Amino acid sequence: MSRSVCALAVLVLGAFAILSIGLAMADNASFKVQPKDEHVISLGLQETDRVSGSFSVVSDDEIGVVFYVTDPYENLMLRFENVTQKSFSFIVETTGTYQLHFDNSYSTVYSKTVALNYDITHYTMGMPQEQFLLIVVAVVALIGIIAYAVLMPK
């Protein structure tokens, strides 16, 4: 394989690596929710994003938290009462700010420590954005290699 073809392959892979930065987002957090209080996490999401996650609650009492998710119009999407551990997922239907609520209003004395993990996957044309970009980069690379082979002096 010639140096030019190798250089082209490295260039295409480098472009894919740069484009891939920030496509999917994963995060985790640990926070305290005081008695009779609520902790809210805001997520800026786009239509067709998929959010999945889980959390666990640690406390000195047996009362869990109320966990619920609201869309940009403050419509209720998910709600779970008195949970100490839960997995959740939803698909974004409208671009905007979605909120994850951890409500400790049922507890009058004890704070709750919440450990949260979640992933956001962006979708393009019905597939995860990483796969879509991989296909685009592969097609462009193939076209470049074919063009180089056809136009290369013999």
Order of alpha helices (4+ residues) and beta strands (2+ residues): alpha-beta-beta-beta-beta-beta-beta-beta-beta-beta-beta-alpha
